[in-house]
Amino acid sequence: MSVQETIKQQVEGHSVVLYMKGSPQQPMCGFSATASQLLKMCGAQEVFTVDVLQDQEIREGIKQYANWPTIPQLYVNGEFVGGCDIMREMYQSGELQKLIGDAGK
């Protein structure tokens, strides 16, 4: 299976997927920590996380998958949502809470 196929399977196989540096319990960058915290504040409980620091192919492949150069990256119901800044803006406007809704619970 190619890296792109693996990523597609991860994104489509889970309601809420966060590609990040580190884990929610031990984020390895501030942006990943913020993204993880925002999901927690939205009440998301079923979040599938992928630590891109553990797999260089995934780390590079995810940037190509959504044509988005930075990590973290959030996917909800198979769709790319955005990175940390977009998540923060969506949270402040209430959009992220609605999007997560039942998807991450």
LUMLUM-731557 format. One record per residue: x negated, y negated, z negated of N, C-alpha, C in turn. Coordinates in nm, 4 decimals. Layout:
N
@n_x=X | n_y=Y | n_z=Z | ca_x=X | ca_y=Y | ca_z=Z | c_x=X | c_y=Y | c_z=Z
...
***
This chain:
105
@n_x=-0.0842 | n_y=0.1178 | n_z=0.0000 | ca_x=0.0000 | ca_y=0.0000 | ca_z=0.0000 | c_x=-0.0889 | c_y=-0.1244 | c_z=0.0000
@n_x=-0.0548 | n_y=-0.2220 | n_z=0.0847 | ca_x=-0.1334 | ca_y=-0.3451 | ca_z=0.0909 | c_x=-0.1015 | c_y=-0.4341 | c_z=-0.0293
@n_x=-0.1847 | n_y=-0.5335 | n_z=-0.0521 | ca_x=-0.1635 | ca_y=-0.6274 | ca_z=-0.1620 | c_x=-0.0310 | c_y=-0.7005 | c_z=-0.1418
@n_x=-0.0016 | n_y=-0.7416 | n_z=-0.0196 | ca_x=0.1230 | ca_y=-0.8118 | ca_z=0.0079 | c_x=0.2443 | c_y=-0.7223 | c_z=-0.0201
@n_x=0.2337 | n_y=-0.5945 | n_z=0.0114 | ca_x=0.3423 | ca_y=-0.5000 | ca_z=-0.0183 | c_x=0.3591 | c_y=-0.4824 | c_z=-0.1691
@n_x=0.2477 | n_y=-0.4756 | n_z=-0.2412 | ca_x=0.2531 | ca_y=-0.4639 | ca_z=-0.3875 | c_x=0.3218 | c_y=-0.5857 | c_z=-0.4476
@n_x=0.2827 | n_y=-0.7036 | n_z=-0.4032 | ca_x=0.3423 | ca_y=-0.8274 | ca_z=-0.4540 | c_x=0.4918 | c_y=-0.8305 | c_z=-0.4222
@n_x=0.5267 | n_y=-0.7950 | n_z=-0.2991 | ca_x=0.6683 | ca_y=-0.7941 | ca_z=-0.2593 | c_x=0.7478 | c_y=-0.6997 | c_z=-0.3488
@n_x=0.6922 | n_y=-0.5844 | n_z=-0.3774 | ca_x=0.7582 | ca_y=-0.4865 | ca_z=-0.4637 | c_x=0.7765 | c_y=-0.5423 | c_z=-0.6054
@n_x=0.6749 | n_y=-0.6107 | n_z=-0.6572 | ca_x=0.6846 | ca_y=-0.6705 | ca_z=-0.7906 | c_x=0.7909 | c_y=-0.7797 | c_z=-0.7934
@n_x=0.7877 | n_y=-0.8683 | n_z=-0.6948 | ca_x=0.8791 | ca_y=-0.9824 | ca_z=-0.6895 | c_x=1.0241 | c_y=-0.9365 | c_z=-0.6723
@n_x=1.0446 | n_y=-0.8378 | n_z=-0.5866 | ca_x=1.1807 | ca_y=-0.7920 | ca_z=-0.5588 | c_x=1.2302 | c_y=-0.6890 | c_z=-0.6598
@n_x=1.1388 | n_y=-0.6310 | n_z=-0.7367 | ca_x=1.1764 | ca_y=-0.5265 | ca_z=-0.8309 | c_x=1.2133 | c_y=-0.5760 | c_z=-0.9693
@n_x=1.1965 | n_y=-0.7048 | n_z=-0.9938 | ca_x=1.2255 | ca_y=-0.7631 | ca_z=-1.1256 | c_x=1.2989 | c_y=-0.8954 | c_z=-1.1068
@n_x=1.3882 | n_y=-0.9262 | n_z=-1.1984 | ca_x=1.4665 | ca_y=-1.0502 | ca_z=-1.1882 | c_x=1.3802 | c_y=-1.1740 | c_z=-1.2045
@n_x=1.2901 | n_y=-1.1713 | n_z=-1.3021 | ca_x=1.2035 | ca_y=-1.2865 | ca_z=-1.3299 | c_x=1.0586 | c_y=-1.2377 | c_z=-1.3334
@n_x=0.9763 | n_y=-1.2956 | n_z=-1.2468 | ca_x=0.8352 | ca_y=-1.2563 | ca_z=-1.2377 | c_x=0.7488 | c_y=-1.3811 | c_z=-1.2499
@n_x=0.6501 | n_y=-1.3747 | n_z=-1.3388 | ca_x=0.5558 | ca_y=-1.4852 | ca_z=-1.3551 | c_x=0.4145 | c_y=-1.4340 | c_z=-1.3311
@n_x=0.3510 | n_y=-1.4869 | n_z=-1.2266 | ca_x=0.2096 | ca_y=-1.4603 | ca_z=-1.2022 | c_x=0.1342 | c_y=-1.5673 | c_z=-1.2787
@n_x=0.0463 | n_y=-1.5240 | n_z=-1.3676 | ca_x=-0.0209 | ca_y=-1.6175 | ca_z=-1.4572 | c_x=-0.1631 | c_y=-1.5725 | c_z=-1.4866
@n_x=-0.2367 | n_y=-1.6594 | n_z=-1.5509 | ca_x=-0.3711 | ca_y=-1.6252 | ca_z=-1.5981 | c_x=-0.3572 | c_y=-1.5862 | c_z=-1.7440
@n_x=-0.3836 | n_y=-1.4598 | n_z=-1.7726 | ca_x=-0.3676 | ca_y=-1.4073 | ca_z=-1.9072 | c_x=-0.2293 | c_y=-1.3469 | c_z=-1.9240
@n_x=-0.1819 | n_y=-1.3458 | n_z=-2.0486 | ca_x=-0.0504 | ca_y=-1.2895 | ca_z=-2.0804 | c_x=0.0278 | c_y=-1.3928 | c_z=-2.1616
@n_x=0.1595 | n_y=-1.3739 | n_z=-2.1766 | ca_x=0.2356 | ca_y=-1.4681 | ca_z=-2.2585 | c_x=0.1811 | c_y=-1.4768 | c_z=-2.4013
@n_x=0.1301 | n_y=-1.3652 | n_z=-2.4529 | ca_x=0.0750 | ca_y=-1.3635 | ca_z=-2.5877 | c_x=-0.0634 | c_y=-1.4277 | c_z=-2.5939
@n_x=-0.1358 | n_y=-1.4233 | n_z=-2.4821 | ca_x=-0.2709 | ca_y=-1.4787 | ca_z=-2.4777 | c_x=-0.2973 | c_y=-1.5420 | c_z=-2.3411
@n_x=-0.2334 | n_y=-1.6566 | n_z=-2.3155 | ca_x=-0.2560 | ca_y=-1.7243 | ca_z=-2.1868 | c_x=-0.3999 | c_y=-1.7745 | c_z=-2.1774
@n_x=-0.4542 | n_y=-1.7705 | n_z=-2.0556 | ca_x=-0.5943 | ca_y=-1.8078 | ca_z=-2.0357 | c_x=-0.6101 | c_y=-1.9452 | c_z=-1.9704
@n_x=-0.4993 | n_y=-2.0189 | n_z=-1.9543 | ca_x=-0.5079 | ca_y=-2.1573 | ca_z=-1.9092 | c_x=-0.3839 | c_y=-2.2309 | c_z=-1.9590
@n_x=-0.3951 | n_y=-2.3606 | n_z=-1.9676 | ca_x=-0.2859 | ca_y=-2.4419 | ca_z=-2.0196 | c_x=-0.1602 | c_y=-2.4347 | c_z=-1.9352
@n_x=-0.1764 | n_y=-2.4281 | n_z=-1.8033 | ca_x=-0.0604 | ca_y=-2.4225 | ca_z=-1.7149 | c_x=0.0160 | c_y=-2.2918 | c_z=-1.7336
@n_x=-0.0566 | n_y=-2.1819 | n_z=-1.7488 | ca_x=0.0081 | ca_y=-2.0529 | ca_z=-1.7723 | c_x=0.0777 | c_y=-2.0526 | c_z=-1.9082
@n_x=0.0153 | n_y=-2.1141 | n_z=-2.0075 | ca_x=0.0770 | ca_y=-2.1227 | ca_z=-2.1404 | c_x=0.2073 | c_y=-2.2019 | c_z=-2.1333
@n_x=0.2051 | n_y=-2.3125 | n_z=-2.0617 | ca_x=0.3247 | ca_y=-2.3961 | ca_z=-2.0481 | c_x=0.4347 | c_y=-2.3220 | c_z=-1.9744
@n_x=0.4004 | n_y=-2.2558 | n_z=-1.8637 | ca_x=0.4999 | ca_y=-2.1820 | ca_z=-1.7854 | c_x=0.5657 | c_y=-2.0735 | c_z=-1.8695
@n_x=0.4856 | n_y=-2.0004 | n_z=-1.9432 | ca_x=0.5364 | ca_y=-1.8944 | ca_z=-2.0289 | c_x=0.6275 | c_y=-1.9512 | c_z=-2.1372
@n_x=0.5875 | n_y=-2.0628 | n_z=-2.1970 | ca_x=0.6662 | ca_y=-2.1270 | ca_z=-2.3019 | c_x=0.7991 | c_y=-2.1789 | c_z=-2.2472
@n_x=0.7981 | n_y=-2.2351 | n_z=-2.1274 | ca_x=0.9218 | ca_y=-2.2845 | ca_z=-2.0666 | c_x=1.0220 | c_y=-2.1704 | c_z=-2.0475
@n_x=0.9735 | n_y=-2.0562 | n_z=-2.0013 | ca_x=1.0627 | ca_y=-1.9406 | ca_z=-1.9836 | c_x=1.1195 | c_y=-1.8961 | c_z=-2.1177
@n_x=1.0363 | n_y=-1.8968 | n_z=-2.2190 | ca_x=1.0808 | ca_y=-1.8590 | ca_z=-2.3536 | c_x=1.1888 | c_y=-1.9555 | c_z=-2.4022
@n_x=1.1690 | n_y=-2.0850 | n_z=-2.3789 | ca_x=1.2656 | ca_y=-2.1854 | ca_z=-2.4225 | c_x=1.3971 | c_y=-2.1744 | c_z=-2.3447
@n_x=1.3931 | n_y=-2.1132 | n_z=-2.2265 | ca_x=1.5149 | ca_y=-2.0901 | ca_z=-2.1478 | c_x=1.5871 | c_y=-1.9634 | c_z=-2.1937
@n_x=1.5258 | n_y=-1.8894 | n_z=-2.2855 | ca_x=1.5871 | ca_y=-1.7670 | ca_z=-2.3357 | c_x=1.5577 | c_y=-1.6444 | c_z=-2.2518
@n_x=1.4640 | n_y=-1.6558 | n_z=-2.1591 | ca_x=1.4288 | ca_y=-1.5410 | ca_z=-2.0743 | c_x=1.3617 | c_y=-1.4336 | c_z=-2.1598
@n_x=1.4167 | n_y=-1.3138 | n_z=-2.1557 | ca_x=1.3611 | ca_y=-1.2040 | ca_z=-2.2338 | c_x=1.2993 | c_y=-1.0961 | c_z=-2.1459
@n_x=1.3545 | n_y=-1.0758 | n_z=-2.0295 | ca_x=1.3056 | ca_y=-0.9718 | ca_z=-1.9384 | c_x=1.2178 | c_y=-1.0350 | c_z=-1.8316
@n_x=1.0998 | n_y=-1.0806 | n_z=-1.8707 | ca_x=1.0076 | ca_y=-1.1433 | ca_z=-1.7770 | c_x=0.8947 | c_y=-1.0450 | c_z=-1.7467
@n_x=0.8770 | n_y=-1.0157 | n_z=-1.6180 | ca_x=0.7673 | ca_y=-0.9307 | ca_z=-1.5737 | c_x=0.6501 | c_y=-1.0232 | c_z=-1.5439
@n_x=0.5410 | n_y=-1.0081 | n_z=-1.6167 | ca_x=0.4255 | ca_y=-1.0941 | ca_z=-1.5941 | c_x=0.3119 | c_y=-1.0150 | c_z=-1.5311
@n_x=0.2356 | n_y=-1.0843 | n_z=-1.4482 | ca_x=0.1188 | ca_y=-1.0258 | ca_z=-1.3829 | c_x=-0.0007 | c_y=-1.1151 | c_z=-1.4142
@n_x=-0.1016 | n_y=-1.0583 | n_z=-1.4791 | ca_x=-0.2245 | ca_y=-1.1301 | ca_z=-1.5108 | c_x=-0.3156 | c_y=-1.1246 | c_z=-1.3890
@n_x=-0.3245 | n_y=-1.2359 | n_z=-1.3177 | ca_x=-0.4035 | ca_y=-1.2381 | ca_z=-1.1946 | c_x=-0.5532 | c_y=-1.2274 | c_z=-1.2213
@n_x=-0.5953 | n_y=-1.2484 | n_z=-1.3450 | ca_x=-0.7374 | ca_y=-1.2357 | ca_z=-1.3779 | c_x=-0.7817 | c_y=-1.0891 | c_z=-1.3798
@n_x=-0.6844 | n_y=-0.9979 | n_z=-1.3850 | ca_x=-0.7158 | ca_y=-0.8551 | ca_z=-1.3887 | c_x=-0.7334 | c_y=-0.7950 | c_z=-1.2497
@n_x=-0.6921 | n_y=-0.8687 | n_z=-1.1455 | ca_x=-0.6976 | ca_y=-0.8137 | ca_z=-1.0097 | c_x=-0.7228 | c_y=-0.9262 | c_z=-0.9097
@n_x=-0.8437 | n_y=-0.9330 | n_z=-0.8582 | ca_x=-0.8829 | ca_y=-1.0397 | ca_z=-0.7655 | c_x=-0.7985 | c_y=-1.0377 | c_z=-0.6382
@n_x=-0.7610 | n_y=-0.9183 | n_z=-0.5901 | ca_x=-0.6795 | ca_y=-0.9098 | ca_z=-0.4688 | c_x=-0.5410 | c_y=-0.9701 | c_z=-0.4908
@n_x=-0.4818 | n_y=-0.9423 | n_z=-0.6063 | ca_x=-0.3518 | ca_y=-1.0019 | ca_z=-0.6395 | c_x=-0.3679 | c_y=-1.1534 | c_z=-0.6553
@n_x=-0.4749 | n_y=-1.1946 | n_z=-0.7203 | ca_x=-0.4993 | ca_y=-1.3382 | ca_z=-0.7431 | c_x=-0.5030 | c_y=-1.4148 | c_z=-0.6116
@n_x=-0.5696 | n_y=-1.3612 | n_z=-0.5119 | ca_x=-0.5761 | ca_y=-1.4274 | ca_z=-0.3814 | c_x=-0.4489 | c_y=-1.4020 | c_z=-0.3003
@n_x=-0.3967 | n_y=-1.2817 | n_z=-0.3105 | ca_x=-0.2788 | ca_y=-1.2433 | ca_z=-0.2326 | c_x=-0.1546 | c_y=-1.3214 | c_z=-0.2682
@n_x=-0.1383 | n_y=-1.3552 | n_z=-0.3966 | ca_x=-0.0180 | ca_y=-1.4276 | ca_z=-0.4379 | c_x=-0.0185 | c_y=-1.5692 | c_z=-0.3817
@n_x=-0.1357 | n_y=-1.6252 | n_z=-0.3623 | ca_x=-0.1454 | ca_y=-1.7593 | ca_z=-0.3035 | c_x=-0.0969 | c_y=-1.7580 | c_z=-0.1592
@n_x=-0.1231 | n_y=-1.6488 | n_z=-0.0890 | ca_x=-0.0799 | ca_y=-1.6347 | ca_z=0.0497 | c_x=0.0680 | c_y=-1.5974 | c_z=0.0578
@n_x=0.1143 | n_y=-1.5180 | n_z=-0.0378 | ca_x=0.2514 | ca_y=-1.4664 | ca_z=-0.0355 | c_x=0.3538 | c_y=-1.5800 | c_z=-0.0260
@n_x=0.3377 | n_y=-1.6828 | n_z=-0.1080 | ca_x=0.4327 | ca_y=-1.7945 | ca_z=-0.1072 | c_x=0.3740 | c_y=-1.9190 | c_z=-0.0418
@n_x=0.2524 | n_y=-1.9048 | n_z=0.0111 | ca_x=0.1821 | ca_y=-2.0194 | ca_z=0.0670 | c_x=0.1755 | c_y=-2.1319 | c_z=-0.0368
@n_x=0.1350 | n_y=-2.0932 | n_z=-0.1583 | ca_x=0.1248 | ca_y=-2.1854 | ca_z=-0.2715 | c_x=-0.0132 | c_y=-2.1663 | c_z=-0.3325
@n_x=-0.0953 | n_y=-2.2711 | n_z=-0.3403 | ca_x=-0.2365 | ca_y=-2.2529 | ca_z=-0.3742 | c_x=-0.2696 | c_y=-2.2323 | c_z=-0.5219
@n_x=-0.1734 | n_y=-2.2547 | n_z=-0.6110 | ca_x=-0.2076 | ca_y=-2.2506 | ca_z=-0.7536 | c_x=-0.1308 | c_y=-2.1431 | c_z=-0.8291
@n_x=-0.1823 | n_y=-2.1136 | n_z=-0.9463 | ca_x=-0.1224 | ca_y=-2.0173 | ca_z=-1.0386 | c_x=-0.1067 | c_y=-2.0923 | c_z=-1.1698
@n_x=0.0049 | n_y=-2.0811 | n_z=-1.2381 | ca_x=0.1085 | ca_y=-1.9788 | ca_z=-1.2302 | c_x=0.2079 | c_y=-2.0010 | c_z=-1.1161
@n_x=0.2791 | n_y=-1.8914 | n_z=-1.0867 | ca_x=0.3868 | ca_y=-1.8935 | ca_z=-0.9886 | c_x=0.5045 | c_y=-1.8167 | c_z=-1.0465
@n_x=0.6233 | n_y=-1.8758 | n_z=-1.0341 | ca_x=0.7451 | ca_y=-1.8143 | ca_z=-1.0844 | c_x=0.8342 | c_y=-1.7702 | c_z=-0.9697
@n_x=0.8875 | n_y=-1.6488 | n_z=-0.9829 | ca_x=0.9841 | ca_y=-1.5939 | ca_z=-0.8880 | c_x=1.1078 | c_y=-1.5517 | c_z=-0.9658
@n_x=1.2250 | n_y=-1.5887 | n_z=-0.9149 | ca_x=1.3510 | ca_y=-1.5486 | ca_z=-0.9770 | c_x=1.4385 | c_y=-1.4861 | c_z=-0.8694
@n_x=1.4847 | n_y=-1.3653 | n_z=-0.8963 | ca_x=1.5678 | ca_y=-1.2905 | ca_z=-0.8016 | c_x=1.5038 | c_y=-1.2842 | c_z=-0.6629
@n_x=1.3727 | n_y=-1.2597 | n_z=-0.6611 | ca_x=1.3008 | ca_y=-1.2411 | ca_z=-0.5353 | c_x=1.2607 | c_y=-1.3689 | c_z=-0.4644
@n_x=1.2987 | n_y=-1.4844 | n_z=-0.5179 | ca_x=1.2700 | ca_y=-1.6117 | ca_z=-0.4525 | c_x=1.1621 | c_y=-1.6887 | c_z=-0.5284
@n_x=1.0723 | n_y=-1.7502 | n_z=-0.4529 | ca_x=0.9682 | ca_y=-1.8339 | ca_z=-0.5126 | c_x=1.0319 | c_y=-1.9614 | c_z=-0.5669
@n_x=1.0029 | n_y=-1.9930 | n_z=-0.6916 | ca_x=1.0567 | ca_y=-2.1134 | ca_z=-0.7561 | c_x=0.9530 | c_y=-2.2246 | c_z=-0.7540
@n_x=0.8315 | n_y=-2.1949 | n_z=-0.7994 | ca_x=0.7262 | ca_y=-2.2953 | ca_z=-0.8003 | c_x=0.6250 | c_y=-2.2680 | c_z=-0.9098
@n_x=0.5419 | n_y=-2.3681 | n_z=-0.9307 | ca_x=0.4390 | ca_y=-2.3591 | ca_z=-1.0329 | c_x=0.4790 | c_y=-2.4333 | c_z=-1.1589
@n_x=0.3827 | n_y=-2.4607 | n_z=-1.2415 | ca_x=0.4061 | ca_y=-2.5197 | ca_z=-1.3735 | c_x=0.4762 | c_y=-2.6555 | c_z=-1.3648
@n_x=0.4294 | n_y=-2.7440 | n_z=-1.2788 | ca_x=0.4887 | ca_y=-2.8780 | ca_z=-1.2702 | c_x=0.6344 | c_y=-2.8716 | c_z=-1.2257
@n_x=0.6635 | n_y=-2.7892 | n_z=-1.1284 | ca_x=0.8012 | ca_y=-2.7730 | ca_z=-1.0805 | c_x=0.8869 | c_y=-2.7123 | c_z=-1.1907
@n_x=0.8331 | n_y=-2.6127 | n_z=-1.2593 | ca_x=0.9076 | ca_y=-2.5529 | ca_z=-1.3709 | c_x=0.9383 | c_y=-2.6572 | c_z=-1.4777
@n_x=0.8412 | n_y=-2.7415 | n_z=-1.5095 | ca_x=0.8604 | ca_y=-2.8450 | ca_z=-1.6119 | c_x=0.9702 | c_y=-2.9426 | c_z=-1.5690
@n_x=0.9650 | n_y=-2.9880 | n_z=-1.4428 | ca_x=1.0675 | ca_y=-3.0799 | ca_z=-1.3919 | c_x=1.2051 | c_y=-3.0149 | c_z=-1.3950
@n_x=1.2114 | n_y=-2.8880 | n_z=-1.3541 | ca_x=1.3390 | ca_y=-2.8168 | ca_z=-1.3537 | c_x=1.3923 | c_y=-2.7980 | c_z=-1.4957
@n_x=1.3036 | n_y=-2.7746 | n_z=-1.5893 | ca_x=1.3460 | ca_y=-2.7588 | ca_z=-1.7288 | c_x=1.4029 | c_y=-2.8903 | c_z=-1.7813
@n_x=1.3353 | n_y=-2.9999 | n_z=-1.7530 | ca_x=1.3786 | ca_y=-3.1315 | ca_z=-1.8018 | c_x=1.5143 | c_y=-3.1703 | c_z=-1.7449
@n_x=1.5437 | n_y=-3.1252 | n_z=-1.6224 | ca_x=1.6728 | ca_y=-3.1589 | ca_z=-1.5605 | c_x=1.7815 | c_y=-3.0558 | c_z=-1.5939
@n_x=1.7420 | n_y=-2.9448 | n_z=-1.6573 | ca_x=1.8378 | ca_y=-2.8399 | ca_z=-1.6910 | c_x=1.8524 | c_y=-2.7334 | c_z=-1.5830
@n_x=1.7850 | n_y=-2.7514 | n_z=-1.4696 | ca_x=1.7954 | ca_y=-2.6564 | ca_z=-1.3589 | c_x=1.7344 | c_y=-2.5204 | c_z=-1.3914
@n_x=1.6212 | n_y=-2.5208 | n_z=-1.4619 | ca_x=1.5522 | ca_y=-2.3955 | ca_z=-1.4910 | c_x=1.6381 | c_y=-2.3070 | c_z=-1.5816
@n_x=1.7026 | n_y=-2.3690 | n_z=-1.6802 | ca_x=1.7885 | ca_y=-2.2923 | ca_z=-1.7710 | c_x=1.9016 | c_y=-2.2253 | c_z=-1.6921
@n_x=1.9611 | n_y=-2.2989 | n_z=-1.5976 | ca_x=2.0698 | ca_y=-2.2426 | ca_z=-1.5153 | c_x=2.0169 | c_y=-2.1301 | c_z=-1.4267
@n_x=1.8996 | n_y=-2.1533 | n_z=-1.3665 | ca_x=1.8413 | ca_y=-2.0530 | ca_z=-1.2762 | c_x=1.8095 | c_y=-1.9241 | c_z=-1.3499
@n_x=1.7504 | n_y=-1.9373 | n_z=-1.4657 | ca_x=1.7152 | ca_y=-1.8192 | ca_z=-1.5437 | c_x=1.8442 | c_y=-1.7477 | c_z=-1.5863
@n_x=1.9391 | n_y=-1.8279 | n_z=-1.6374 | ca_x=2.0699 | ca_y=-1.7752 | ca_z=-1.6733 | c_x=2.0675 | c_y=-1.6296 | c_z=-1.7125
@n_x=2.1417 | n_y=-1.5508 | n_z=-1.6431 | ca_x=2.1478 | ca_y=-1.4079 | ca_z=-1.6707 | c_x=2.0317 | c_y=-1.3304 | c_z=-1.6091
@n_x=1.9563 | n_y=-1.3943 | n_z=-1.5185 | ca_x=1.8478 | ca_y=-1.3237 | ca_z=-1.4504 | c_x=1.7431 | c_y=-1.2726 | c_z=-1.5469
@n_x=1.7113 | n_y=-1.3532 | n_z=-1.6495 | ca_x=1.6022 | ca_y=-1.3155 | ca_z=-1.7380 | c_x=1.6462 | c_y=-1.2688 | c_z=-1.8740
@n_x=1.7728 | n_y=-1.2332 | n_z=-1.8859 | ca_x=1.8221 | ca_y=-1.1910 | ca_z=-2.0184 | c_x=1.8590 | c_y=-1.0463 | c_z=-2.0200
***
